[in-house]
């Protein structure tokens, strides 16, 4: 390819390393980059760095204007991850799905699939009750999908909780990365 022939791919990867090391990535930049999957395919290292940043700063990234342009596959991949940090609880994951849905008309099918990635058993009982009451107002397909997700909560085992604080282990009570809980 042209980029490989002229050494641009290596230059781009060095640039990504420098930007990530300097901490110059913020939610706005990350959100804008993840909204352009074709551009990210040119540099897989940049795509991976953006996704890692989005996992640790999901709430901030999901509140950017660009979040509404993220492909559903990217949103689903992040929501599916056990490494997703949601300091506001699972309600933040649900809020993000709702914000993504409202960003553009005609997203009912994709939103139904994204709702499958929300860990409904981790939602507060008050939130579940409010969702159950408002589900009918979401339209037939989306309302049905939401009601089914809420029904599945009753009697289901709790899924693995999300991270509320990165690098924190309740078993150790310390803020470190790596190691073993004994």
Phi, psi and omega per residue, in radians:
X1 nan 2.858 -3.123
X2 -1.044 -0.771 -3.111
X3 -1.096 -0.744 -3.130
X4 -1.213 -0.701 -3.136
X5 -1.027 -0.701 -3.083
X6 -1.746 0.174 3.087
X7 1.261 0.293 -3.100
X8 -1.272 -0.521 3.138
X9 -1.111 -0.778 3.099
X10 -1.117 -0.713 3.113
X11 -1.079 -0.742 3.130
X12 -1.112 -0.713 3.125
X13 -1.159 -0.660 3.081
X14 -1.159 -0.668 3.099
X15 -1.112 -0.741 3.095
X16 -1.058 -0.798 3.118
X17 -1.020 -0.766 -3.119
X18 -1.149 -0.765 -3.126
X19 -1.141 -0.761 -3.127
X20 -1.184 -0.674 -3.130
X21 -1.185 -0.608 -3.131
X22 -1.373 -0.131 -3.125
X23 1.209 0.527 -3.097
X24 -1.524 -0.014 3.106
X25 -1.459 2.344 3.038
X26 -2.264 3.105 -3.083
X27 -1.068 -0.662 -3.133
X28 -1.121 -0.804 3.129
X29 -1.165 -0.791 3.139
X30 -1.068 -0.787 3.135
X31 -1.069 -0.754 -3.138
X32 -1.134 -0.709 -3.136
X33 -1.183 -0.738 3.139
X34 -1.193 -0.327 3.087
X35 -1.377 -0.127 -3.123
X36 -2.117 1.274 -3.067
X37 -1.078 -0.543 -3.140
X38 -1.132 -0.699 3.124
X39 -1.192 -0.641 -3.127
X40 -1.228 -0.490 3.130
X41 -1.077 -0.430 3.122
X42 -1.215 -0.393 -3.129
X43 -2.444 1.562 -3.116
X44 -1.012 -0.551 3.138
X45 -1.134 -0.673 3.096
X46 -1.181 -0.715 3.110
X47 -1.063 -0.799 3.133
X48 -1.108 -0.723 3.120
X49 -1.112 -0.706 3.115
X50 -1.143 -0.724 -3.141
X51 -1.172 -0.674 3.083
X52 -1.098 -0.756 3.107
X53 -1.093 -0.770 -3.121
X54 -1.129 -0.599 3.093
X55 -1.097 -0.741 -3.104
X56 -1.420 -0.391 -3.093
X57 -2.213 0.741 -3.016
X58 -1.040 -0.755 -3.098
X59 -1.053 -0.799 -3.136
X60 -1.162 -0.753 -3.131
X61 -1.142 -0.658 -3.104
X62 -1.317 -0.153 3.101
X63 -1.709 0.029 3.111
X64 -1.415 2.762 3.104
X65 -1.092 -0.628 -3.087
X66 -1.195 -0.374 -3.108
X67 -0.984 -0.620 3.124
X68 -1.132 -0.282 3.112
X69 -1.731 -0.018 3.120
X70 -1.112 2.468 3.059
X71 -1.145 2.555 -3.135
X72 -1.017 -0.548 3.133
X73 -1.091 -0.683 3.139
X74 -1.185 -0.795 3.127
X75 -1.062 -0.794 -3.132
X76 -1.093 -0.735 3.141
X77 -1.053 -0.747 3.137
X78 -1.200 -0.778 -3.141
X79 -1.114 -0.547 -3.118
X80 -1.274 -0.407 -3.027
X81 -1.237 2.384 3.024
X82 -1.251 -0.246 -3.126
X83 -1.608 0.095 3.119
X84 -1.202 2.194 3.141
X85 -1.701 2.043 3.076
X86 -2.232 1.665 -3.093
X87 -1.146 -0.487 -3.141
X88 -1.501 0.151 -3.131
X89 1.501 -3.108 -3.100
X90 -1.113 -0.344 3.065
X91 -1.013 -0.569 3.118
X92 -1.175 -0.659 3.089
X93 -1.131 -0.754 3.114
X94 -1.143 -0.725 3.109
X95 -1.039 -0.718 3.137
X96 -1.110 -0.746 3.105
X97 -1.070 -0.752 3.131
X98 -1.128 -0.721 3.119
X99 -1.121 -0.731 3.124
X100 -1.099 -0.732 -3.141
X101 -1.077 -0.765 -3.105
X102 -1.273 -0.300 -3.062
X103 -1.163 -0.437 -3.076
X104 -2.679 2.383 3.128
X105 -1.216 2.744 3.052
X106 1.436 0.444 -3.097
X107 -1.870 0.363 -3.059
X108 -1.041 -0.810 -3.100
X109 -1.108 -0.813 3.127
X110 -1.128 -0.655 3.137
X111 -1.155 -0.662 3.076
X112 -1.009 -0.746 3.131
X113 -1.197 -0.646 3.111
X114 -1.177 -0.605 3.111
X115 -1.075 -0.469 3.096
X116 -1.150 -0.382 -3.125
X117 -1.551 -0.229 3.086
X118 -1.331 2.335 -3.113
X119 -1.570 1.453 -3.046
X120 -0.999 -0.614 3.109
X121 -1.082 -0.311 3.134
X122 -1.534 -0.108 3.112
X123 -1.318 2.594 3.092
X124 -1.133 2.612 3.141
X125 -1.014 -0.658 3.129
X126 -1.110 -0.683 3.111
X127 -1.162 -0.765 3.116
X128 -1.062 -0.717 3.128
X129 -1.122 -0.747 3.132
X130 -1.141 -0.674 3.110
X131 -1.133 -0.717 -3.130
X132 -1.088 -0.687 3.128
X133 -1.204 -0.625 -3.045
X134 -1.652 -0.066 -3.066
X135 -1.051 -0.639 -3.099
X136 -1.139 -0.512 -3.126
X137 -1.339 -0.052 -3.105
X138 -1.560 -0.013 -3.078
X139 1.759 2.830 -3.030
X140 -1.106 -0.821 -3.060
X141 -1.256 -0.895 -3.085
X142 -1.204 -0.689 3.086
X143 -1.074 -0.738 3.114
X144 -1.112 -0.771 -3.138
X145 -1.068 -0.724 3.131
X146 -1.166 -0.763 3.114
X147 -1.088 -0.689 3.101
X148 -1.124 -0.694 3.113
X149 -1.120 -0.699 3.135
X150 -1.202 -0.718 3.106
X151 -1.080 -0.637 -3.124
X152 -1.159 -0.398 -3.134
X153 -1.145 -0.683 -3.085
X154 -1.193 2.017 3.105
X155 1.493 0.092 3.132
X156 -1.695 2.624 3.092
X157 -1.194 2.621 3.136
X158 -1.217 2.344 3.080
X159 -1.333 3.018 3.106
X160 -1.113 2.248 -3.121
X161 -1.175 2.716 3.082
X162 -1.381 2.877 3.044
X163 -1.347 2.301 3.073
X164 -1.706 -0.534 3.078
X165 -2.350 2.197 3.141
X166 -1.150 2.545 3.065
X167 1.210 0.336 -3.115
X168 -1.992 2.279 3.110
X169 -2.039 2.135 -3.125
X170 -1.114 -0.616 -3.123
X171 -1.113 -0.594 -3.128
X172 -1.708 -0.462 -3.114
X173 1.206 0.482 -3.131
X174 -2.311 2.955 -3.068
X175 -1.981 1.420 3.132
X176 -2.358 2.787 3.084
X177 -1.832 2.370 3.111
X178 1.522 -3.067 3.110
X179 1.706 -3.029 -3.081
X180 -2.336 2.405 3.046
X181 -1.551 2.133 -3.098
X182 -1.824 nan nan
